[in-house]
Amino acid sequence: MRHLLSCSAIAALILATPAAADTLREALVSSYRTNPTLNGQREALRVNDAGVAVARAAGRPQVAATVGVNRDLTRSGVLDTGRGKGPVVSGGVDLSLPLFQGGRVRNSVEAARTRVEAGRATLRAVEGDVFVQAVQAYMDVIRDRAIVELNRNQVQVLTTNLQATQDRFQIGDLTRTDVAQSEARLSLARSNLALAEGRLLSSEAFYRQVVGQAPGQLASPPPLPPLPASADEAVRIALVENPDVIAVVRQAEAAGLDVRVANADRLPTVSGVLSGDYVNTVGGASAGIPRSGTQTTVGVNTRIPIYQGGLPSARIAQARAVEGQLLERTIETERVIVQSVRSAFASVVATRQAIASNEVAVSAAQLALEGARAERSVGTRTVLDVLNAEQELLNAQVQLVTARRDQYVAGFQLLNAMGQAEADDLGLDGGPLYDPVGAYRRTASQWNDWKSEGRYVPRSTRTVSATEEPIAVQPAAPVAGPPVTGVTTPPR
């Protein structure tokens, strides 16, 4: 089912790419490349990648060197061996190789890898949420622009009606009441237009926040891929594919491995050691006594914990509690996903029905308005009847535009809840997609102590325009006051 939806989504998005207007595909590509929430989550995933390298380092050999220069200040009694007081140059190299850590390293590495899988699922979830925001912003701008045009047209129609009503009032064909009714409807239409323009500005600002640029002329969105036939089918897909569910399950598995890591605190550890030392008496050496010497040592060190003040038990209890919390959160996430899927599916069904009904309502309202105007011309309808018919047509048109927006957004939300609203599913172009596996290989396999990356440069685009840039406030110059008399300046 996932592959069928993916292919349909790709085909739908490829077919809708008019050159004269910005498309939904372009908005999604821009969000994918420049959205700071998504780019920040990619860096958060790299933190998990580095956690694998940190865990692996605990099982690798450790090499350390020491160098010192010392001179004895005083020496007496049995400590006075007759040798010079120095200075003495000493150096040593120690190699320690962990042989047995009670399973701590193995379980730590496995827990870190599991958290990487959880992080990848979280990145998928954030990616889908950002795309939902982009679709919502795109459709909000289309809806609000249409509503502004409808209200602007309504103002023009009512302005013409008012002029005609005033003309007919002048010749005594209509009353002052008819003129007042027309004036009231025109003022109300102007108020609605101002509110619609305000909502449009708000929608364009949200589009700018999510997509990273101001909206231009927007093309109609492509049709959504086929959706499941029932809510139960959608829930079954979501419980397998939804990245939030996958992420919390992997986090719970990692917490279970953390319990094994805590258990290792009770077990002995074994390390192989190899050391070499060098000493050289630079000055003051006695006759017959060598000036320098070396020593090498090899052995096995074992540490057996006997009593640690209850620390292992406390850490195990802590890890168990975290595991229990995540197991409960798994069920909580499943509940949220089931609710989200069923809510989105119900919205899709309801808005489909609303669109069909509103299309009939618009057609009927247009016919009613034409009839009311014709009947008004022969005197069987009043001015108020015509005004009511015009308002009913406007309301039906606004509801139809809103229902179409709601149906598209709800359908995309349903795809996202099912885990099928990500870049791989939508077939976005505009360059290679982010590769979490490649980033993992570059980071998790790190073994060089001296390798480091340069300072991070943000990849997201700012949305502050040149006119919005803050102006640096210059400090005010001191105001010259009247001369002060009777005060002498001390000499420097």
Secondary structure as GFF3:
##gff-version 3
##sequence-region A 1 492
A	DSSP	alpha_helix	2	15	.	.	.	ID=ss1
A	DSSP	alpha_helix	24	34	.	.	.	ID=ss2
A	DSSP	alpha_helix	36	57	.	.	.	ID=ss3
A	DSSP	beta_strand	62	70	.	.	.	ID=ss4
A	DSSP	three_ten_helix	77	79	.	.	.	ID=ss5
A	DSSP	beta_strand	88	100	.	.	.	ID=ss6
A	DSSP	alpha_helix	104	170	.	.	.	ID=ss7
A	DSSP	alpha_helix	176	211	.	.	.	ID=ss8
A	DSSP	alpha_helix	231	241	.	.	.	ID=ss9
A	DSSP	alpha_helix	243	263	.	.	.	ID=ss10
A	DSSP	three_ten_helix	264	266	.	.	.	ID=ss11
A	DSSP	beta_strand	269	281	.	.	.	ID=ss12
A	DSSP	beta_strand	292	303	.	.	.	ID=ss13
A	DSSP	alpha_helix	311	377	.	.	.	ID=ss14
A	DSSP	alpha_helix	383	417	.	.	.	ID=ss15
A	DSSP	alpha_helix	423	426	.	.	.	ID=ss16
A	DSSP	alpha_helix	436	444	.	.	.	ID=ss17
A	DSSP	three_ten_helix	466	468	.	.	.	ID=ss18
###
